[in-house]
Amino acid sequence: MTKELRKGWTTGACATAAAKAAFAALSCGRFPDPVTITLPRGLTPSFPLARQELGEGRATASVIKDAGDDPDVTHGAEIVATLRPGAAGSGVTFRAGEGVGTVTLPGLPLPPGEPAINPAPRAMIAANIDALARELGVAGDVEVTISIPGGAELAAKTMNGRLGILGGLSILGTTGVVIPYSCSAWIHSIHRGVDVARALGIEHVAGATGKTSEAGVKKLHGLPDTALMDMGDFAGALLKYLRSHPVRRLTIGGGFAKMTKLAAGEMDLHSSRSSVDMALLASMLEELGASGETVSRARQAVSAAQVLQLAGSLPLGEAVARRARETALAVLAGDIAVDVAVFDRAGRMVGHAGP
């Protein structure tokens, strides 16, 4: 029997727990440990504290992030909240501490200059502090500084730099819960990448499945980094978002196998969620005039790379690019100009279709 994957908690939920514990200590001199918070959908998880520091006019608490069974880059990170009294009537205000980034480009849900603590976590923190303030009969006017020691190094493994979030990580999370392998953070980054490009007036963006294809697309069109989306396997996430947030032109770049999946109409290109249609490749070879023996061998092939090798001088890469472009145009259903570039494992472009 397959073991059920364990859910975890977002950085936003951990920041909320640390902030609530620090607010309690700031207000009545005692840290609740564990501290219980209320999430937007009514869940009330409890978090043990990793740090408790109470000083003159400030309180600091921290929580170690547990992302469950999700391969989250911030799993095990310490999420720290330091609270100081704010001006009367100011409510909850936010600052970025060590390891939390600052927004520097337009297009994100926060304006440039703001700490990269997203609106949903801000609302979660403010709601929990407000509820506790009313319970204790005190004012909920506080300055909240969120820190993640080592966050700048962890941010180098994310797409924050390309989104113009500098100096560290973002505090994310809408529901407070991490669903294992939902890849919501990656899809979130794709969407925010489109938003930033549009805000900067960039009319030509590109989505690539990996570093090799991204390098190929960059060389092909000379695009700036802010125009490049690390699409990965999430072609559907990029295409569907562009349908409602259009640009003038889109380039999709990817390896031969993943572009074959797109050509077959697949929106998720991950190997565990879609497979290369060898029968489709064989029929494409047949249309290109391949011999019966070659077509038969293609149907029995164990990898897309093997079929590409069987194609020899036949323009199979071009055929895959054309069909992948048709898939993209059908999803976009608009006036976005699309071209598709297909690369082999060595980074050579073996097919291109579109303007």
Secondary structure, 3 states (H helix, E strand, C coil): CCCCCCCEECHHHHHHHHHHHHHHHHHHCCCCCCEECCCCCCCCCEECCCEEEEECCEEEEEEECCCCCCCCCCCCCEEEEEEEECCCCCCEEEEECCCECEECCCCCCCCCCCECECHHHHHHHHHHHHHHHHHHCCCCCEEEEEECCCHHHHHCCCCCCCCCEECCECECCCCCEECCCCCHHHHHHHHHHHHHHHHCCCCEEEEECCHHHHHHHHHHHCCCHHHEEECCCEHHHHHHHHHHCCCCEEEEEEEHHHHHHHHCCCCECCCCCCCCCHHHHHHHHHHCCCCHHHHHHHHCCCCHHHHHHHHCCCCHHHHHHHHHHHHHHHHHCCCCEEEEEEECCCCCEEEEECC
